[in-house]
Amino acid sequence: MTDDDMRQSRHAPAEHRIAELEDEVDELRSANEILLSVAAYFSNTGVPPTPPGTSGTLAASADD
């Protein structure tokens, strides 16, 4: 095994875990968007709430 192979094998588990966590973040963001849409549907205002840290992209897509 070369030095390059050994370095890559040490980083492989961490890179795999990072990819798993990024997938989980995507799933959680999608679930959050669904929950915010449902909350807006059942609210009295009818205006979807804007999640913290966003520029209102969810509110813009609710008009479609």
HURAPE-V162389 format. One record per backbone hydrogen bond with DSSP energy under -1.0 kcal/mol. NH is the residue of the N-H (numbers start at 0). CO is the residue of the C=O. E is the energy in kcal/mol with one decimal. If there is no record, write none. Layout:
NH/CO/E
NH/CO/E
//
This chain:
5/1/-2.1
6/2/-2.3
7/3/-2.4
8/4/-2.4
9/5/-1.5
10/6/-1.4
11/7/-1.7
14/10/-2.7
15/11/-2.4
16/12/-2.3
17/13/-2.4
18/14/-2.1
19/15/-2.2
20/16/-2.5
21/17/-2.4
22/18/-2.0
23/19/-2.2
24/20/-2.4
25/21/-2.0
26/22/-2.2
27/23/-2.6
28/24/-2.5
29/25/-2.1
30/26/-2.5
31/27/-2.4
32/28/-2.2
33/29/-2.1
34/30/-2.5
35/31/-2.6
36/32/-2.0
37/33/-2.4
38/34/-2.5
39/35/-2.2
40/36/-2.2
41/37/-2.0
53/50/-1.5
59/55/-1.7
60/56/-1.7
61/57/-1.1
63/60/-1.0
//
